[in-house]
Amino acid sequence: MNHLRFRHVALAALATLLVTSVASSATGRTTFTDVLDQPAKTSALVTQRALQASAVAGKRLVVAGARGHIVYSDNLGASWHQAKVPVSADLTALYFVNASQGWAVGHEGVVLHTADGGASWAIQLDGRRANALMLEYVRQLPATTDISLLDALKAEATRATKEGPSRPFLDVWFANANEGFVVGAYNLIFHTIDGGKTWEPWIDHTQNDRFYHLYGIRGSSDGLYIVGELGLALRFDPATSRFNALQTPYEGSYFGLLTKPGLVLAYGLKGTAYRSRDGGQNWESVDTGTTASITAGQVSPDGRLLLCSMAGDVLVSGDDGASFRRLDLKGAMPCTGLAVTGDAVVLTGLRGVRVVRPEL
């Protein structure tokens, strides 16, 4: 199974084209404009369309999804405003470090940045530039680099360049307003230490020789982790600046993870979840109570864990994942994104965005 397409079937199904959008010229002929060059169109129905990710920026809710659409609300979803976005590529993930500074990533290798809480966005990186940076980077790797790894990296960077800006970023995480990572398909990973003004490829910093997709990245005060397809789990080693492989009991795909001091929980296909309380050295199975694929999660401000699934399950744990219970929600919808603020839970999916206030 191609888990990358499974994870993002909602966006792929509704996108007109992944690389281009169609418009009619004044001469009547059909022209093609790359989604990287076309701003997101205004739509009165945007909150009812496919929306992939949600986040909290201070007291503001921010949601992103198909065709570059980003909307925000300052009144817990009572009303929404559409943000100014310079691309119409499908967006997959959001992350804010404070009320103003945030990032969005998505298809065509897009990385966007906002400095006003999500009201307007600017491009920091796209697939064209990302491919060029990777090719330049691997060509400058020292001759002491393992020859088999060097050959593989050069082949992968060359292949990506020939394919064009087709590889998506699937997650983003920042430690602070300066240092962060974006990760995606085929071991795609970039690092910044200046808030995204410049990005450096880190494709040789992962113990991922088979170039598995990287679906999620999260960190806390005691560790930074990446998870991906076919049971891939990595932990960052600051001493070597490398993400080293961890052994987990699961060989299916992990779509994301939650972290807090003393805990990392990875979740994915068929309701699967595993947790570790010793930095990823040992893992134990978690009974989530669902067999649907878990697509998003969040640590609430009070430390509880929340997960949501493609079946519309919203699950909560107050004991660091030892057990979960299903929240009683009316009109469940397939869920791809989840965020928590106060007593409100923000859910996104094929049917748009919902703000609910369940008994947590």
N, C-alpha and C positions, 0 to 999 in steps of 0.2 A: 504494500500500500504506500502511495506517495503521501506521507503524513504532512508535508508542507502544504499540499493542496487541500487535504482534509481540514487542516487547521484554519485555512482562510477561504473555505468554499463560499461563504456568504459574500465576500467581496468579489471573488472571481466571477461568481454567477451574475452579479449586477454591473460589473464594469463593462463598458462598451468595448474597449480594447485595452490591453495592458500597456501598450507602448504609444499608441496614437489615439487621437479623438477626431471625429469626422465633422467637418463643417462645409457649408456651401459658400462658394466664392461669388463675387458679383457677376462673374461671367457664366454662372450656372454650373461650372465644373466642380467636382468634389475635390477638396483639398484636405491635407492631413497636417495636423498640428500635434507635435509631441506633447504629452501630458506634462512634461517638465517645463514646457514653455507656455502653458495655458493655465491661467488662474482658475481656481474653483468657481463654478457658477453659483449665483444666488438662487436659492430655492425656498419657497414658502413651506415645503413639505419635508425639509431636510431632517427634522427630528423624528420623522416617521420612516426614514429610509435606513439602509444598512449602516450601522455605526459600530465600529470595532472596539474602541478603547474609551475609558473614562478616567478622569483624574480630578483631584482637588487642588486648587490654587488659592491658599488662604481660605476665604469664605466662598470662593467662586467654584462652580462646577464647570469642567471642560470636557467635551466629548468630541471624538474624531472618528472618521470612517471613510466610506467609499467616495471616490472622485474628489478627494482633497477637502471634503467638508469637515469643518470644525465649528462647533457651536458652544456657547457658554451661557451660564445663568448665574445671576447674583441673588436669586430669591428661591433657591432650592427647587428649581424646575418649574415654577409657576409661569415663567416666560423665558424664552431663549433668544439669543442674538447670534447671527452668523458672523464668524470671524473672517478677516481678509487673509486669504491664503494664496500664495503665488503659483501653486501647482494644482493640477487636478488628478494627481496620482492617488491611488488608494492608500490610506494611512492605517497603520496597524497597532501603534503603541504610543503612549504619552507618559511623560514624567516631569514633575515639577519639584524644584528644590526649595521654593518659597512662593509667596503670593504672586510674584511677578515673573520669575525666571523659569522657563520650561522648554521642553523639547518634544517634538513629534517625529516619528520615523515611519517609513512605509515602502511601497513598491517603487521600482526604478531607482533604488538606492537613495531615497530622499531622506535628508535630515533637515528639519525645520527648527527654528528657534523663535521664542517670543520673549519680550522684555516687559510686556504690559499685561501679564496674566492671561494670555491667550486671545486677546482681542485682535491682534495682528501678528503675522508671522513672516519670517525671512528665511531664505534658503541658506544653509551652511554647507551642505554637501549633497551631491546627486550621483547617480550611477556612472555618468560619464567621467566625472572627476575622480570618483572612487576607483574605477578601473584603471585610470591613468596613474593614480597614486600607488596602487598595488603593483602594477607592472614596473614602475620606477623603483619601488621599494625592494622587490625581490632581485632585481638586476644589481642592486648595490649591496646585497648581503655578502658578508665576508666569505672568502674562499674556504675558511675553516668550517663553515656550515656543513653539516652532514650531507654528503653528495646526493643520497636518495631523497632526502627531504628537500634539498635545494631544487632538484629536478622536478619534483612534484609541485612545489610552489610556483616555479616558473611556468609549468604547464597549465596550472590552474589559473594563474594571472593572465596568461595569453588567451586561454579559452574564454575567460570573462570579458576580455577586451573585444574579442571577435563577436561575442554574443550581444554586445552593447549593454545599455543600462537596464538589464532585465532582472537583476537579482535584488530581492527585497531585504530590507532591514525589518526584523521582527520584534525587537525589543530595545529598550534604552534605559540606562540607569546612570545617575550621577551621585557621586559621594558628596559633592558640594557644588557651588556655582562655577567652579573651574574644571574639576576633573570628572570625566565620565566616559562611558563606553556605549557603543551601539553594536548590535550583533544581528546576524541573519543567516540566510541560506548559504550552504556550502562553506561553512567555517568563516563566513564573513564577519570580521570584527575590526573595529577602529577605536582608537583611544585619543582623548584630548586632555590637555592640561591648561587650556586657556578659554574654557567655556565654549568650545566649538569653533573658535576663529580659525584654528588649524586642526586637522585630523591626521593621525598616523595609523597606517595599517598594522595590525598585530597578528596577522595570519600565521606567523611563525612562533607565536607566544602561547599556542594551545596544543595540548597533547590530543590531537584529533586528526591523525594521519589519514583517515578515510574521508575527511571533509564532510562530516555529518552536519546537518542543519543545526544552528544554534537558535533555540526558541525563546529562552528566557535568561535574564541576568538580574540578580539581586544581591545586596550585601547588607551587613549590619556591622556593629563595632567589632565583632570577632570573626569576620570572614566574608569573602566575596565569592559567589558561585555562579556557574553557568550550567544550564541543562539543555538537552536537545533530543534528537531522534535516536531510536534504538538504544535507549538506556544511557545515553551519554550524560555524564555529570562531571564537572570540573570545579576545582577550587584554586583560587589565586594564591601563589606563593610570592610575597613581597620581596623575599631575598633574591629570587631569580627572575622576577617579573614574568612568571609563566603561570598559565592555568594548567594544573596537573590533573590527570584523570583520577576519578574516584570509582570504586567498585560498588554498584548497587545491585539488589536482587532482581531488578526488572530489566527486560530486554526490549520493551516497547518504548514508545516515545513519551518523553516528558514535555508538556507544553509550557510549564512555568514553575515558579517556586516562590515560597515565602520564607523570609528570614527575620529573626530577632535574636538578641543575645542568647546563646545557648541552644538555638534551634534552627534547623533548616528543614523545610518540608517541600518535596517535589511532587507535582501532580501531572496527570496526563490522561492517556487513553483509557476508556472503559471504567472510569471512576477510580483509577489507580492513584494511590498516594503512598509515599514512604517518607518517614521522618528520621532525622539523625540529631542526637543531642551531644555528639562528641566531634563536631567538625567534619562530618562526612565519613568517618572511619567505620562506623556501624550504622545499619539502617533497620528500621522495623516497619512492617506493613501497617497501614492505617485503614480502618474500616470507615469509608466515607458514607456508606449507605446508599450509593448510587452506582449504576453500571454505565451511565452515560459519561462521555468524555468530559473531563473537567478542563475548562478553557481559560479561566481567570481566577485570581485570588487577591486578597488584600489583608494586611494586618491592620486592625482598627486602632484608633488612638488609645484605647484602653487595653490593647494587647491581645484581643481575641482574633482568631483566624476565621476568615470568610472565604468560601469557594463558590463558584457557580459553574453550571454545566450546560451542554448543548440541549439537554432535555428541559431546562428551565429550573433545575434544582438550585436553591441557594442554601448553603450549608454553613453552620457556625460551630466553632469549638472554643470553649473557655478553659480547656486544659492542655493547651499547646499541641493539639492534634491527637491526643489519646482517644478522643471520641468526637463525633460530629452529630449534630441534629439538624433536621431539615426545617427551614423557616416556613411558616404557613403564609403563602402569598396567593392572592387571587389573580387569575389570568397570567399564569407563568408563560414566559417566552424563552426561546433558545438564547442563551447568554454567551457573549464573547468578551465582555468587559465588566469590571466591577470596581467601585470606589466607595469609600465610607466617609461621611462627615456628620458629626453629632449623632443624632438618632436616625439619619437618612442613609439609605443605600442606593447608589446610582448604578443602574444596570443598562447595558447596551447590547444590541444584537440585530438580527435581521429586521425586526420591526421598529427599530429606532432606539429611543432612550426612555427609560422609566425611572422615576424616583419613588421609592417606597419607604415606609417607616414601620418595619416589622418589630416584633418583640425580640430583641437580641438576648 
